[in-house]
Amino acid sequence: MGGCAGSRRRLLDSEGEETAPEPRPRLLDRQGALWKNAMGFWLLGLCNNFSYVVMLSAAHDILSHQRASGNQSRVDPDPAPTTRNSSSRFDCNSVSTAAVLLADILPTLVIKLLAPLGLHLLPYSPRVLVSGICSAGSFILVAFSHSVGTSLCGVVLASISSGLGEVTFLSLTAFYPSYFFLLTSPEPQDPGGEEEAETSARQPLINSEAPEAKSDSSSNLSLQERWTVFKGLLWYIVPLVLVYFAEYFINQGLFELLFFRNTSLTHAQQYRWYQMLYQAGVFVSRSSLRCCRIRFTWVLALLQCFNLAFLLVDVWLSFLPSIYLVFLIILYEGLLGGAAYVNTFHNIALETSDEHREFAMAAACISDTLGISLSGLLALPLHDFLCHLS
């Protein structure tokens, strides 16, 4: 009602216009802008993760790259690796899929480590442009590559795109109360909050001037303040590191070794199904914050570590009788991982002060990348050890 009254007053004061105002126009405009920004963030997140996820899902195919004669390359829909350990019961590639994981995550780790130090000085628009160019380049390079090494260079480009994009978009959410996956909207009965929300909602989603919109943005924080904020984030960072360490140790260290011969699916098809089910679980749980909020994310970390231990024992002993049981476990693994991610950043957004929120979002996103990197480093020797077992 306050918005309607304000609209009427403005219309009456604007040079005596006689046309009656539309019912509640400002409210409709504000809600439309809120939804527009929310959908914008959803699309940005989807596009940002697309190249990263595709490269990991295709890791088995990249390492099984087949060559045709001449200058053309060919990828078999169900490729058989050129070099396998025939004495192993696991039907191993000569190189672990963790190699693709490391190529897909180490550049992201470097970006996220350096981001809190000075990335905020670069406007948002150039960051998004560089991220998009790297994403497109990654697909082109992998599609037309003639060797595994060239394909891995394409994976590195995907990693740069994903890492830069994630830091950028998570930091950008600090300026948008419309973004309901991470931040709560102002109370509608508060006139000041409603006007502030409307002003924020009407700003362009990608605006190079966004960091200057608040005088107390992260660019004004001292190193001491940054360190103090970072120490306060450890309660959220450590559980998320554990969650991502456990799930990516499973994904890139164990997926290839969870091979069932008593099924119509080939080894490559099994690996793709594992990746698809994991990503489906992540997608669902990252979109579930409106339905279920989890404050104590360390519980999710413990459950994910139990998943890792259970599947590692199965790889060693092969006691699960059916691949469909593994499908269910992997779907559950994805649900835990997505829930841990979205609840961690939601809790940070709610419990961080306005002047620290942008920096906190950028600093906390190191959590998943650090966990993934550690898992990749440990998955490589595990793969070699298990594949040399008869």
C-alpha positions as CSV (number, residue, x, y, z in Angstrom):
1,M,0.0,0.0,0.0
2,G,2.9,2.4,0.8
3,G,4.2,1.8,-2.8
4,C,0.8,2.6,-4.3
5,A,0.4,5.8,-2.2
6,G,3.9,6.9,-3.2
7,S,3.0,6.3,-6.9
8,R,-0.2,8.4,-6.6
9,R,1.7,11.2,-4.9
10,R,4.3,11.2,-7.6
11,L,1.6,11.2,-10.3
12,L,-0.3,14.1,-8.8
13,D,2.9,16.2,-8.5
14,S,4.0,15.6,-12.1
15,E,2.7,18.6,-13.9
16,G,-1.0,17.9,-13.2
17,E,-1.5,14.7,-15.2
18,E,-5.2,13.7,-15.2
19,T,-4.7,10.1,-16.1
20,A,-5.6,7.8,-13.2
21,P,-2.6,5.6,-12.1
22,E,-2.5,1.9,-12.8
23,P,-3.3,-0.2,-9.7
24,R,0.0,-1.0,-7.8
25,P,2.3,-0.4,-10.8
26,R,5.5,0.0,-8.6
27,L,4.8,-3.3,-6.8
28,L,4.4,-5.2,-10.1
29,D,7.6,-3.6,-11.5
30,R,9.5,-4.4,-8.3
31,Q,8.4,-8.0,-8.3
32,G,9.2,-8.4,-12.0
33,A,12.7,-7.0,-11.4
34,L,13.3,-9.4,-8.5
35,W,12.3,-12.4,-10.6
36,K,14.3,-11.1,-13.5
37,N,17.4,-10.9,-11.4
38,A,16.8,-14.2,-9.8
39,M,16.5,-15.9,-13.1
40,G,19.6,-14.1,-14.3
41,F,21.6,-15.5,-11.4
42,W,20.2,-19.0,-12.1
43,L,21.2,-18.8,-15.7
44,L,24.6,-17.5,-14.9
45,G,25.3,-20.3,-12.4
46,L,24.0,-22.9,-14.8
47,C,26.2,-21.6,-17.7
48,N,29.2,-21.2,-15.3
49,N,29.2,-24.8,-14.1
50,F,28.3,-26.3,-17.5
51,S,31.8,-26.6,-19.0
52,Y,33.3,-27.8,-15.7
53,V,30.7,-30.5,-15.3
54,V,30.9,-31.7,-18.9
55,M,34.7,-32.1,-18.7
56,L,34.5,-34.2,-15.6
57,S,31.6,-36.3,-17.0
58,A,33.7,-36.9,-20.2
59,A,36.9,-37.7,-18.2
60,H,36.7,-41.4,-19.1
61,D,36.2,-40.6,-22.8
62,I,39.0,-38.0,-22.9
63,L,41.5,-40.6,-21.5
64,S,40.2,-43.2,-23.9
65,H,40.6,-41.0,-26.9
66,Q,40.8,-43.0,-30.2
67,R,42.7,-41.9,-33.2
68,A,41.6,-42.3,-36.8
69,S,44.0,-42.3,-39.7
70,G,45.0,-38.9,-41.2
71,N,44.3,-35.6,-39.7
72,Q,40.9,-36.4,-38.3
73,S,40.1,-37.6,-34.8
74,R,37.3,-39.9,-33.8
75,V,35.8,-40.5,-30.5
76,D,34.0,-43.8,-30.1
77,P,30.6,-43.5,-28.3
78,D,31.8,-46.4,-26.1
79,P,35.5,-46.3,-26.4
80,A,37.9,-48.9,-25.3
81,P,41.1,-47.4,-23.9
82,T,44.2,-47.9,-25.9
83,T,46.2,-48.9,-22.9
84,R,44.6,-50.9,-20.0
85,N,45.9,-53.0,-17.2
86,S,44.6,-56.3,-18.4
87,S,45.7,-58.1,-15.2
88,S,43.5,-56.0,-13.0
89,R,40.0,-56.9,-12.1
90,F,39.0,-53.2,-12.3
91,D,39.5,-52.7,-16.1
92,C,41.6,-49.6,-15.5
93,N,42.7,-46.8,-17.8
94,S,46.4,-46.3,-17.8
95,V,45.8,-42.8,-16.3
96,S,43.3,-42.1,-13.6
97,T,40.3,-39.9,-14.3
98,A,41.7,-37.8,-11.4
99,A,44.2,-36.4,-14.0
100,V,41.2,-34.7,-15.7
101,L,40.0,-33.6,-12.3
102,L,43.3,-31.9,-11.5
103,A,43.4,-30.2,-14.8
104,D,39.8,-29.0,-14.2
105,I,40.4,-27.8,-10.6
106,L,44.0,-26.6,-10.1
107,P,43.6,-23.4,-12.2
108,T,40.4,-22.7,-10.3
109,L,42.3,-23.1,-7.0
110,V,44.9,-20.5,-8.0
111,I,42.1,-18.1,-9.0
112,K,40.3,-18.5,-5.8
113,L,43.4,-18.1,-3.7
114,L,44.3,-14.9,-5.4
115,A,40.8,-13.5,-5.7
116,P,40.4,-12.1,-2.2
117,L,43.7,-10.2,-2.6
118,G,42.8,-8.0,-5.6
119,L,40.1,-9.4,-7.9
120,H,37.6,-6.9,-6.6
121,L,39.6,-4.2,-8.3
122,L,38.5,-5.6,-11.7
123,P,34.9,-4.6,-12.7
124,Y,32.4,-7.4,-13.0
125,S,31.7,-7.1,-16.7
126,P,35.3,-7.9,-17.9
127,R,35.3,-10.9,-15.5
128,V,32.1,-12.3,-17.0
129,L,33.5,-11.7,-20.6
130,V,36.7,-13.5,-19.9
131,S,34.8,-16.4,-18.2
132,G,32.6,-16.8,-21.3
133,I,35.5,-16.7,-23.7
134,C,37.4,-19.4,-21.8
135,S,34.3,-21.6,-21.6
136,A,33.7,-21.4,-25.4
137,G,37.4,-22.0,-26.0
138,S,37.4,-25.1,-23.8
139,F,34.8,-26.8,-25.9
140,I,36.4,-25.8,-29.2
141,L,39.8,-27.1,-28.1
142,V,38.5,-30.4,-26.8
143,A,36.2,-31.0,-29.8
144,F,39.0,-30.5,-32.3
145,S,41.9,-32.0,-30.3
146,H,44.1,-34.8,-31.7
147,S,45.7,-35.8,-28.4
148,V,44.9,-36.3,-24.7
149,G,47.3,-33.5,-23.9
150,T,45.5,-31.0,-26.1
151,S,42.2,-32.1,-24.6
152,L,43.6,-31.5,-21.1
153,C,44.5,-27.9,-22.2
154,G,40.8,-27.5,-23.1
155,V,39.9,-28.7,-19.6
156,V,42.2,-26.1,-18.1
157,L,40.3,-23.4,-20.0
158,A,37.1,-24.8,-18.6
159,S,38.6,-24.6,-15.1
160,I,39.6,-20.9,-15.6
161,S,36.1,-20.1,-16.8
162,S,34.4,-21.9,-13.9
163,G,36.7,-20.6,-11.2
164,L,36.6,-16.9,-12.3
165,G,32.8,-17.2,-12.8
166,E,32.1,-18.7,-9.4
167,V,34.1,-16.0,-7.5
168,T,32.5,-13.3,-9.6
169,F,28.8,-14.4,-9.3
170,L,29.0,-15.3,-5.6
171,S,30.5,-11.9,-4.8
172,L,27.9,-10.2,-7.0
173,T,25.1,-11.7,-4.9
174,A,26.1,-9.4,-2.0
175,F,24.5,-6.5,-4.0
176,Y,21.1,-8.2,-4.8
177,P,18.5,-8.9,-2.1
178,S,16.4,-10.5,-4.8
179,Y,18.5,-13.4,-5.0
180,F,16.5,-15.9,-2.9
181,F,18.9,-18.9,-3.1
182,L,21.5,-17.1,-1.0
183,L,20.0,-13.9,0.6
184,T,16.7,-13.2,2.3
185,S,14.5,-10.5,0.9
186,P,13.7,-7.4,3.1
187,E,10.5,-7.4,5.0
188,P,7.7,-5.9,2.9
189,Q,6.2,-4.0,5.7
190,D,9.4,-2.0,6.2
191,P,9.1,1.1,3.9
192,G,12.9,1.7,4.0
193,G,13.7,-1.9,3.2
194,E,11.1,-2.0,0.4
195,E,12.5,1.1,-1.3
196,E,16.1,-0.2,-0.9
197,A,15.0,-3.5,-2.4
198,E,13.3,-1.8,-5.3
199,T,16.4,0.3,-6.0
200,S,18.7,-2.8,-6.0
201,A,16.3,-4.7,-8.1
202,R,16.3,-2.1,-10.8
203,Q,20.1,-2.1,-11.1
204,P,21.5,-4.1,-14.1
205,L,22.5,-7.6,-13.2
206,I,26.0,-7.2,-14.6
207,N,27.2,-3.7,-14.0
208,S,30.8,-2.7,-13.7
209,E,29.8,-0.1,-11.1
210,A,28.2,-2.7,-8.8
211,P,31.1,-2.8,-6.4
212,E,31.0,0.9,-5.9
213,A,27.3,0.8,-5.1
214,K,28.1,0.4,-1.5
215,S,30.7,2.7,0.2
216,D,31.6,-0.1,2.6
217,S,32.4,-2.7,0.0
218,S,35.2,-5.2,0.4
219,S,37.7,-2.9,-1.4
220,N,37.9,-0.8,1.8
221,L,38.7,-3.7,4.1
222,S,42.2,-3.8,5.6
223,L,44.3,-7.0,5.6
224,Q,43.7,-7.4,9.4
225,E,39.9,-7.2,8.8
226,R,40.1,-9.7,6.0
227,W,42.0,-12.1,8.2
228,T,39.6,-11.7,11.0
229,V,36.6,-12.4,8.7
230,F,38.4,-15.4,7.2
231,K,39.0,-16.9,10.7
232,G,35.3,-16.5,11.4
233,L,34.5,-18.4,8.2
234,L,36.4,-21.5,9.2
235,W,33.3,-22.9,10.9
236,Y,31.8,-23.1,7.5
237,I,34.9,-23.7,5.4
238,V,36.2,-26.8,7.1
239,P,32.9,-28.9,6.7
240,L,32.6,-27.9,3.1
241,V,36.2,-28.9,2.4
242,L,35.5,-32.3,3.9
243,V,32.3,-32.7,1.9
244,Y,34.0,-32.0,-1.4
245,F,37.1,-34.0,-0.6
246,A,34.9,-37.1,0.1
247,E,32.6,-36.7,-2.9
248,Y,35.3,-36.0,-5.5
249,F,37.5,-38.8,-4.1
250,I,34.5,-41.0,-4.9
251,N,33.8,-39.3,-8.3
252,Q,37.3,-39.3,-9.8
253,G,39.0,-41.9,-7.6
254,L,36.4,-44.6,-7.3
255,F,33.8,-44.2,-10.1
256,E,36.1,-45.8,-12.7
257,L,36.8,-48.7,-10.3
258,L,33.2,-49.4,-9.5
259,F,32.9,-51.5,-12.6
260,F,30.1,-54.2,-12.9
261,R,30.5,-56.9,-15.5
262,N,27.0,-58.4,-14.8
263,T,25.2,-55.6,-16.6
264,S,24.4,-54.6,-20.2
265,L,26.2,-51.2,-19.7
266,T,29.7,-50.8,-20.9
267,H,32.4,-49.4,-18.7
268,A,32.2,-46.0,-20.3
269,Q,28.4,-46.0,-20.0
270,Q,28.5,-46.9,-16.3
271,Y,30.9,-44.0,-15.7
272,R,28.6,-41.6,-17.5
273,W,25.6,-42.8,-15.5
274,Y,27.5,-42.3,-12.3
275,Q,28.4,-38.7,-13.2
276,M,24.9,-37.9,-14.5
277,L,23.2,-39.2,-11.3
278,Y,25.7,-37.3,-9.1
279,Q,25.0,-34.0,-11.0
280,A,21.2,-34.7,-10.8
281,G,21.4,-35.0,-7.0
282,V,23.5,-31.8,-6.8
283,F,21.1,-29.9,-9.0
284,V,18.0,-30.9,-6.9
285,S,19.6,-30.1,-3.6
286,R,21.1,-26.8,-4.6
287,S,17.5,-25.8,-5.6
288,S,16.0,-27.0,-2.3
289,L,16.9,-24.1,0.1
290,R,13.3,-22.8,0.2
291,C,12.2,-26.2,1.4
292,C,14.9,-27.2,3.8
293,R,17.6,-25.1,5.5
294,I,20.5,-26.9,7.3
295,R,22.4,-24.9,9.8
296,F,24.9,-27.5,11.0
297,T,26.7,-28.4,7.8
298,W,29.3,-30.6,9.6
299,V,26.6,-33.3,9.8
300,L,26.6,-33.4,6.0
301,A,30.4,-33.6,6.1
302,L,30.2,-36.7,8.3
303,L,27.6,-38.4,6.1
304,Q,29.7,-37.7,3.0
305,C,32.8,-39.2,4.6
306,F,30.8,-42.3,5.5
307,N,29.8,-42.6,1.8
308,L,33.5,-42.5,0.9
309,A,34.4,-45.2,3.4
310,F,31.5,-47.4,2.3
311,L,32.3,-47.2,-1.4
312,L,36.0,-47.6,-0.8
313,V,35.4,-50.9,1.1
314,D,33.1,-52.0,-1.8
315,V,35.9,-51.3,-4.3
316,W,38.2,-53.5,-2.3
317,L,35.8,-56.3,-1.5
318,S,33.2,-56.0,-4.3
319,F,30.3,-56.9,-2.0
320,L,27.5,-54.9,-3.6
321,P,25.5,-57.2,-5.9
322,S,24.0,-54.7,-8.3
323,I,25.0,-51.5,-10.0
324,Y,21.6,-50.1,-9.2
325,L,22.5,-49.9,-5.5
326,V,25.5,-47.9,-6.5
327,F,23.2,-45.6,-8.5
328,L,21.2,-44.9,-5.4
329,I,24.3,-44.2,-3.3
330,I,25.7,-41.8,-5.9
331,L,22.4,-39.9,-6.2
332,Y,22.4,-39.6,-2.4
333,E,26.0,-38.4,-2.5
334,G,25.0,-35.6,-4.9
335,L,22.2,-34.6,-2.7
336,L,24.5,-34.2,0.3
337,G,27.1,-32.3,-1.8
338,G,24.6,-29.8,-3.2
339,A,22.9,-29.3,0.2
340,A,26.3,-28.6,1.8
341,Y,27.2,-26.0,-0.8
342,V,24.0,-24.0,-0.9
343,N,23.5,-24.1,2.9
344,T,27.1,-23.0,3.6
345,F,26.8,-19.9,1.5
346,H,23.3,-19.2,2.7
347,N,24.4,-19.3,6.3
348,I,27.4,-17.0,5.5
349,A,25.1,-14.5,3.7
350,L,22.8,-14.4,6.7
351,E,25.4,-14.2,9.4
352,T,27.9,-11.8,7.8
353,S,27.7,-8.1,8.2
354,D,27.0,-6.0,5.1
355,E,30.5,-4.6,4.8
356,H,32.1,-8.0,5.0
357,R,29.6,-10.1,2.9
358,E,31.2,-9.6,-0.5
359,F,34.7,-10.6,0.7
360,A,33.2,-13.5,2.8
361,M,31.5,-14.9,-0.3
362,A,34.6,-14.7,-2.4
363,A,36.9,-16.1,0.4
364,A,34.6,-19.0,1.3
365,C,34.4,-20.4,-2.2
366,I,37.9,-21.7,-1.8
367,S,36.4,-24.5,0.3
368,D,35.1,-26.7,-2.4
369,T,38.1,-26.1,-4.7
370,L,40.6,-27.0,-1.9
371,G,38.7,-30.2,-1.1
372,I,38.5,-31.2,-4.7
373,S,42.2,-30.6,-5.3
374,L,43.2,-32.7,-2.3
375,S,41.0,-35.5,-3.5
376,G,42.5,-35.5,-6.9
377,L,46.1,-35.6,-5.6
378,L,45.2,-38.6,-3.4
379,A,43.1,-40.4,-6.0
380,L,46.0,-40.7,-8.5
381,P,48.2,-43.0,-6.3
382,L,45.1,-44.9,-5.1
383,H,44.2,-45.6,-8.8
384,D,47.7,-46.9,-9.5
385,F,47.8,-49.0,-6.4
386,L,44.4,-50.7,-7.0
387,C,44.9,-51.2,-10.7
388,H,48.1,-53.2,-10.1
389,L,46.2,-55.6,-7.9
390,S,45.3,-58.9,-9.7
